[in-house]
Structures are given as C-alpha cells and as structure tokens.
Amino acid sequence: MDQVLARKNWRIALEIMDERTGGYISNILHDLPNLDLHPAALKDVLLKEAEELMASLGGLVLARHIDPNKRKEIAEQVYHEIRDVVEKGVVMLGVIEEEFGLDRERLILKHEMQIKNGER
C-alpha cells in the first residue's frame, strides 16, 4: 500500500520514508521548521550545505602536506558534506517536481541521455 500511496504524491512518499526510517528524512531537514518544503526554504538549506562542502573541499586541497591520518579525517568530513548536499538535493528535486508538475521519469531519461551524449 505504501508504494501505491508514494507514487500518488511526493509529500506522502516523504512522510512514509520518514516513518519507515525512524525520522531519517526529518533529521535531514532539521533546518526547516515544520518541514517547510517550499523551494525558497529548501534553497537556503541547500546553499548552506553547499557552502559547507566548499569549505571542506578547500581544507582537503590544503591538506596535501600534512599527516596522512589528519588527511583521512578531513576526507571523511568532505564525504559527509557531500552526502548532506546530495540528500537535501534529492528532497529539492521532489519538491520541484511537485511544485511545477514535472514528469520525473521523463526528466531522468532526458538527463541520462544528455550524459550519454556528452552534453552534461
């Protein structure tokens, strides 16, 4: 039943995922009061995460000449920052799909074709 409901409405899918994962989704979006899934609110959260990722990447570049254990620690931080951006980005994709009535399957195929054609 969850799959049927999730296909009908993206927000319902998000609620089902949050329930099934013990709050994982709401924890990803802890910066959004009352899970305000408006594109403008998500934009701010995504930009904040992107800035944190950029700072971590800068630290990784500068870490070339330091202790390998410290470099590994910095690399792990970069990994987590990338995951933060990706996870919030996926939520943003769903919000944009819903807000503008986009066809997810068509867009996925189009995106994959653009990659295959070297356009992305």
C-alpha positions in Angstrom: 0.0 0.0 0.0 2.9 2.4 0.8 4.2 2.1 -2.8 0.8 2.9 -4.3 0.4 6.0 -2.0 4.0 7.1 -2.5 3.5 7.2 -6.3 0.4 9.3 -6.0 2.0 12.2 -4.0 5.6 13.1 -3.3 4.9 14.5 0.1 3.1 11.3 1.1 6.2 9.4 -0.1 8.4 11.7 2.1 6.2 11.0 5.1 6.2 7.3 4.5 10.0 7.3 4.1 10.4 9.3 7.3 8.1 6.9 9.2 9.9 3.8 7.9 13.3 5.2 8.6 12.6 6.3 12.2 12.8 10.0 11.4 15.8 10.0 8.9 14.1 12.4 6.5 13.0 14.8 9.1 16.5 14.7 10.6 18.0 15.5 7.1 15.6 18.5 7.0 16.1 19.7 10.7 16.9 23.2 9.4 13.4 23.6 8.1 10.8 24.5 10.7 7.7 22.3 10.4 9.3 20.6 7.3 8.6 23.7 5.2 9.2 22.2 1.8 8.8 25.3 -0.2 11.5 25.8 -2.9 12.7 29.1 -1.3 13.2 27.5 2.1 15.0 24.5 0.6 17.2 26.7 -1.5 18.6 28.3 1.7 19.3 25.0 3.3 20.9 23.6 0.1 23.1 26.7 -0.3 24.2 26.4 3.3 25.2 22.8 2.8 27.0 23.6 -0.5 29.0 26.3 1.3 30.0 23.9 4.0 31.0 21.4 1.3 33.1 24.0 -0.5 34.9 24.9 2.8 35.6 21.2 3.4 36.9 20.7 -0.1 39.2 23.7 0.4 40.6 22.0 3.6 41.2 18.8 1.7 43.2 20.6 -1.0 45.3 22.3 1.6 45.8 19.0 3.5 48.2 17.6 0.9 51.3 18.1 3.0 50.0 17.1 6.4 49.8 13.9 8.4 48.0 11.1 6.5 45.7 10.4 9.4 44.6 14.0 9.5 44.1 14.0 5.7 41.9 10.9 6.1 39.9 12.7 8.8 39.4 15.7 6.5 38.4 13.4 3.6 35.8 11.8 5.8 34.4 15.2 6.6 34.2 16.0 2.9 32.4 12.7 2.4 29.8 13.7 4.9 29.4 17.1 3.5 28.8 15.7 0.0 26.2 13.3 1.4 24.5 16.3 3.1 24.3 18.1 -0.2 23.1 15.1 -2.1 20.4 14.1 0.4 19.0 17.6 0.6 19.3 17.9 -3.2 17.1 14.8 -3.6 14.4 16.4 -1.5 14.7 19.6 -3.5 14.2 17.5 -6.7 11.0 16.1 -5.4 9.7 19.5 -4.3 10.5 21.0 -7.7 8.8 18.0 -9.4 5.7 18.5 -7.4 5.6 22.3 -7.5 5.9 22.5 -11.2 4.2 19.3 -12.2 7.3 17.8 -13.7 7.4 14.3 -15.1 10.2 12.6 -13.1 10.6 9.6 -15.3 10.9 11.7 -18.5 13.4 14.0 -16.8 15.6 11.1 -15.6 15.7 9.6 -19.1 16.5 13.1 -20.6 19.2 13.6 -18.1 20.8 10.2 -18.7 20.6 10.8 -22.5 22.4 14.2 -22.1 25.1 12.5 -20.1 25.5 9.7 -22.8 25.7 12.4 -25.5 28.3 14.4 -23.5 26.0 17.3 -23.0 26.4 17.2 -19.2 
